[in-house]
Amino acid sequence: MEHSKVDVLGSSYQKHEIQPIALHLYNLYSTTSPFRVYPDSWEFLHRLKKVKDTSDLKVGLITNFDRRIVKVIQQLGVRPLVDFLVYSEGAQASKPDVNIFELALKKSLVSNVRPSEALHVGDDADKDYFGARQCGWHGFLLDRHGSLGQKRSDVDSNHVFSDFSQISNRLFGISQSERR
C-alpha cells in the first residue's frame, strides 16, 4: 500500500494528511454505496439462474478486490444468484493472472470442466478479455460507454457488447422483454 501511494502521489506526500483519506476510502468501499448493479445485469443474472436451475451451468464472479467484496455482494443481493465468488485477496492472484481463472474453474465444482467451456465477461480488455483468453476461456468485453472496443483493434468486435442484454441475446437468443 505504501508503495502504491508513492506511485500515485509522489514522494512528497504527507502521511498524516493521506491516512484519513485512505481510511475513508477503505471504509466507503466496504459498503454498497460506491457500487451499482445495472438493470440489465439483474435481468441477465436472473436469466442465468433460470438456466442454472435446469442445467449444469455454474455462474461465478471473479474480481480484483479484497475480502470486503463478500459482504458487499451479499448486501447488494447478488450472492444468491451466483454459485461462487473469487476475489484477488483470497486467490492471492489478480486478473489477468492465470491462477485466478484456474481457481474459478475449481470453485465451480464442475468435474472435468475445460477452460474452453468457460466464459468470462468483464470491462477491462487486458485484465478481463485477454486474461480469460490467455487461459483458454471465451471472453466478452463489456463496453457500456462505447470506448473500449473502438480503441483496441486486437479485440474481436464480435466479442464487444454495450450491455448484458446484448450478451444475453448472443447466448440465448431474443429476450422476453424484446418480444413485447
C-alpha positions as CSV (number, residue, x, y, z in Angstrom):
1,M,0.0,0.0,0.0
2,E,2.8,2.4,0.9
3,H,4.5,1.8,-2.5
4,S,1.2,2.5,-4.3
5,K,0.8,5.9,-2.5
6,V,4.3,6.9,-3.7
7,D,3.5,5.8,-7.2
8,V,0.3,8.0,-7.3
9,L,1.2,10.9,-5.1
10,G,5.0,11.1,-5.4
11,S,7.5,11.1,-2.6
12,S,6.4,14.4,-1.1
13,Y,3.1,13.3,0.3
14,Q,2.4,13.7,4.0
15,K,1.4,10.5,5.6
16,H,-0.7,12.3,8.3
17,E,-2.7,14.0,5.5
18,I,-3.2,10.9,3.4
19,Q,-4.1,8.5,6.2
20,P,-7.6,9.8,6.9
21,I,-8.4,9.9,3.2
22,A,-7.2,6.3,2.7
23,L,-9.2,5.2,5.8
24,H,-12.3,7.0,4.5
25,L,-12.0,5.3,1.0
26,Y,-11.3,1.9,2.6
27,N,-14.5,2.2,4.7
28,L,-16.5,3.6,1.8
29,Y,-15.6,0.6,-0.4
30,S,-16.7,-1.7,2.5
31,T,-20.3,-0.6,1.8
32,T,-22.6,-0.8,-1.2
33,S,-22.6,3.0,-1.7
34,P,-20.0,3.1,-4.5
35,F,-21.3,0.0,-6.3
36,R,-24.2,-0.2,-8.7
37,V,-25.9,-3.2,-10.3
38,Y,-27.3,-2.1,-13.6
39,P,-30.8,-3.2,-14.5
40,D,-29.6,-5.3,-17.5
41,S,-27.1,-7.0,-15.1
42,W,-30.0,-8.0,-12.8
43,E,-32.0,-9.3,-15.8
44,F,-29.0,-11.3,-17.1
45,L,-28.3,-12.8,-13.6
46,H,-31.9,-13.9,-13.2
47,R,-31.9,-15.4,-16.7
48,L,-28.8,-17.3,-15.9
49,K,-30.4,-18.5,-12.7
50,K,-33.3,-19.9,-14.7
51,V,-30.9,-21.7,-17.0
52,K,-28.9,-23.0,-14.0
53,D,-32.0,-24.5,-12.4
54,T,-32.4,-26.8,-15.4
55,S,-28.8,-27.4,-16.4
56,D,-25.2,-27.9,-15.1
57,L,-24.4,-24.2,-15.7
58,K,-22.4,-22.5,-12.9
59,V,-22.1,-18.8,-12.5
60,G,-19.3,-17.1,-10.6
61,L,-17.9,-13.7,-10.0
62,I,-14.1,-13.0,-10.4
63,T,-12.9,-9.7,-9.1
64,N,-9.7,-7.9,-8.3
65,F,-11.0,-6.8,-4.9
66,D,-10.4,-8.0,-1.4
67,R,-12.5,-9.8,1.2
68,R,-14.8,-6.7,1.7
69,I,-16.5,-7.8,-1.6
70,V,-18.0,-10.8,0.1
71,K,-20.2,-8.6,2.3
72,V,-20.9,-6.1,-0.5
73,I,-22.1,-8.8,-2.9
74,Q,-24.3,-10.2,-0.2
75,Q,-25.8,-6.7,0.7
76,L,-26.4,-5.9,-3.0
77,G,-28.5,-9.1,-3.3
78,V,-26.3,-10.6,-5.9
79,R,-24.9,-13.5,-3.9
80,P,-27.9,-15.8,-4.2
81,L,-27.7,-15.6,-8.0
82,V,-24.1,-16.9,-8.2
83,D,-22.5,-20.2,-7.3
84,F,-19.1,-18.9,-6.3
85,L,-17.0,-15.8,-5.8
86,V,-13.3,-15.5,-6.4
87,Y,-11.6,-12.3,-5.3
88,S,-7.9,-11.4,-5.6
89,E,-7.1,-11.4,-1.9
90,G,-8.4,-14.9,-1.4
91,A,-6.9,-16.2,-4.6
92,Q,-3.6,-14.5,-4.0
93,A,-3.7,-13.5,-7.6
94,S,-5.3,-10.8,-9.7
95,K,-6.7,-10.8,-13.2
96,P,-5.1,-11.3,-15.7
97,D,-3.1,-13.9,-13.8
98,V,-3.9,-17.4,-14.9
99,N,-4.2,-18.6,-11.3
100,I,-7.3,-16.6,-10.5
101,F,-9.1,-18.1,-13.6
102,E,-7.9,-21.6,-12.7
103,L,-9.2,-21.1,-9.1
104,A,-12.6,-20.1,-10.5
105,L,-12.8,-23.3,-12.5
106,K,-12.0,-25.3,-9.4
107,K,-14.6,-23.3,-7.3
108,S,-17.2,-24.1,-10.0
109,L,-17.1,-27.7,-8.7
110,V,-17.8,-28.9,-12.2
111,S,-16.0,-32.2,-12.8
112,N,-13.6,-32.2,-15.7
113,V,-14.5,-28.7,-16.8
114,R,-12.2,-27.5,-19.5
115,P,-11.2,-23.8,-19.9
116,S,-12.7,-23.8,-23.4
117,E,-16.1,-24.4,-21.7
118,A,-15.9,-21.2,-19.6
119,L,-16.9,-17.7,-20.5
120,H,-15.7,-14.6,-18.7
121,V,-17.3,-11.2,-19.2
122,G,-15.5,-8.1,-18.0
123,D,-15.0,-4.4,-18.7
124,D,-11.2,-4.3,-18.9
125,A,-9.7,-5.5,-22.2
126,D,-6.3,-6.5,-20.7
127,K,-7.4,-7.9,-17.4
128,D,-10.7,-9.5,-18.3
129,Y,-10.9,-10.2,-22.0
130,F,-7.3,-11.1,-22.7
131,G,-6.8,-12.5,-19.2
132,A,-9.6,-15.0,-19.9
133,R,-8.5,-15.8,-23.4
134,Q,-4.9,-16.5,-22.4
135,C,-6.2,-19.2,-20.1
136,G,-8.2,-20.8,-23.0
137,W,-11.6,-19.3,-21.8
138,H,-14.0,-17.5,-24.0
139,G,-14.0,-13.8,-23.3
140,F,-16.5,-11.0,-23.8
141,L,-15.8,-7.3,-23.3
142,L,-18.5,-5.2,-21.7
143,D,-18.1,-1.7,-23.1
144,R,-21.0,0.4,-21.6
145,H,-19.7,3.7,-22.9
146,G,-18.6,2.6,-26.4
147,S,-14.9,3.5,-25.9
148,L,-13.0,0.3,-25.1
149,G,-13.6,-1.8,-28.1
150,Q,-13.1,1.0,-30.6
151,K,-9.6,1.8,-29.2
152,R,-8.5,-1.8,-29.4
153,S,-8.0,-3.3,-32.8
154,D,-6.8,-6.5,-31.1
155,V,-10.2,-7.1,-29.6
156,D,-12.6,-9.0,-31.8
157,S,-15.6,-6.7,-32.4
158,N,-17.9,-9.7,-32.2
159,H,-16.9,-10.0,-28.5
160,V,-17.7,-6.4,-27.5
161,F,-21.1,-5.6,-26.0
162,S,-22.7,-2.4,-24.7
163,D,-24.8,-4.2,-22.0
164,F,-25.8,-7.6,-20.7
165,S,-29.0,-7.7,-22.8
166,Q,-26.8,-8.0,-25.9
167,I,-24.8,-10.7,-24.3
168,S,-28.0,-12.5,-23.3
169,N,-29.2,-12.3,-26.9
170,R,-25.9,-13.7,-28.1
171,L,-26.1,-16.6,-25.7
172,F,-29.8,-17.4,-25.5
173,G,-31.5,-15.6,-28.4
174,I,-34.0,-12.8,-28.1
175,S,-35.0,-12.0,-24.6
176,Q,-38.5,-11.8,-23.2
177,S,-38.5,-8.0,-23.0
178,E,-37.7,-7.7,-26.7
179,R,-40.6,-9.9,-27.7
180,R,-43.1,-7.3,-26.3
